[in-house]
Amino acid sequence: MIGKKFKRSLPRDYTFIFEDPKDADEFYNYINTKYQLEYQDVEWNVPLTIDNEKFFLSFYEVEIPTKTINLIPIIIDAKLEENGHDPILEDAEFSRRGKWYLALTITDVDMKDCLNPNYKSRNKVLKHLRGLRIEYLNTHNYLDALFRN
């Protein structure tokens, strides 16, 4: 999907997005180890090769917050206010929890969006990204990913 449609802070390019159940910076560490980047330019234009063709991977970690209304504290505070007392549970009336997602973009050497439906090698790029996602989610020791290259 187009990144901006998922989250406004993402680029207008087509983006491969999936939920990240792991801790913060896990994907960063995975990419750093897999492509031996030595903590240099890990998030932007990481060079990779798919079927002897050079591409560049960039990724973004984004949170989509889930906001919930907790009715019990609201009811208790309303009852307290009704009886002339100050509310005591205002902080518990709303809770926020979010889900984290990884948004990946791929460009070729001419900086063309490789996830665009009209891009000639889109299917092989998508296949590679799906494999990368599976490897990341199933890998606990990122040195294992290094040896799979």
N, C-alpha and C positions, 0 to 999 in steps of 0.2 A: 504494500500500500504506500501511498505518498506519506512521507514522514510527518509533514505539517498537519495532515488530517488526524493523525494519532495524537500528536502533542505539538503545540505551536512552536516550541523551542527547537524542534527538529528541522532539518533542511527540507527543501521542496522535492528532493530526489525520491525515487522509489526506495523503499526501505524494507529489509527483512527483519521482522519483529517477533520476539518470543519472550515469554515470562522467564525471569531469572530467580529461581528459588534459593540461590546461594547468597552468601554474605557479600557485602559491598567490596568492590575491587577484585573479586574472584576472577571475573572474565578478563580484567586487565592483567592479572598475574598469569592466567592461562595463555593469553596471546603473547605476552612478554616471553614466557618460557618456550612456547611452541615455535615461535619464529626467531628466537634468540636475539631479542632486541636490546638487551642490556639496559632496560628502562629508558630508552630513547625513542621518542615519537611512537609510543605504543597505541595511542588512540586514533591517530590520524595517518592515513595513507600508508598502511603497513603493506609492504610488497609481498605478493604471493603469486604462485604459478599454478594454473589449472590447464592441464593438457598442453603444456609447453607455451602457454600464452600468459603474459604478465598482467596482473590486476593489482588494484590497491584497495585495501579494506579500511574503513573507518567505522568506529562504533560509538554509541552514546548510551549511557545508563540513565533511564528516565523512571520517575515514580508517578504512578497514577494513584492519587489518594482516594481512600474510601472514607467518606464522612458518614457517621451514624448518629442518630438522635437517641439518647437514652431517656426513655419516658419516666422511669421511676424517680430519678433525681428531680426532674421537672415537676412532677406531681407533688413530691415532698416539699420542694421549695415554694410552690404555689400555695400549699396548705399553710406553711410557715408564714408567708407574706399575708395570707388571709387573716391569720391570727395576730398580726402586728409584729412579727419577728423578721429579722434579716434572713435572706436565703443563705444556706450553708453548703449547698452542693452545686453551685453554678459551674465549677470546673468539670464536674462529671456529667453535665448535661449533653455534651457533644464529645465524641471520641473520633480520632483520626488514625487510620491505619492505611498503609498503602501497599501496593504491589509494585515490584520493580520489574522493569522490562529492559531488554537489550535491543537496540535498534542498529542494524548494520547496513552500511551502504558500500557499494562496490563500484569502482570506476576502472576504465581501461587506461592505457598509456596516453590516449587522446582526451582523457578526462570525461568520457561519455558514461552516462548512467547505465550500468550493466544490468540493472533490475527493471529497466523500462521494458514493457511488453514488446516493443519493436526492436529491441537489441538482438543482434544475430546469435549471440552465445548465451542468451539469458537462461536457457534450460540447464546448461552445464554449470553455470554460476550458481543457480538455485540448488542444484544437486550438491555442489560443494558446500554451500552454506548450511544445508540440512545436515550434512555429515559433520560439519564443524560444530553445530548445535548439539548433536547427539554425543559427539566426543566430549565436549565441554561438560555437559550435564552428567555424563557417566564417569568422568575422570576426577579422582580425588587427589592424586599425586600428579602434578602437572609435568613432571619429568617424563612420565609415561607418554604424554602427548608429544614430547620432543623426540622420543625414539620411534614414534609412529610416522614421522615425516619421511 
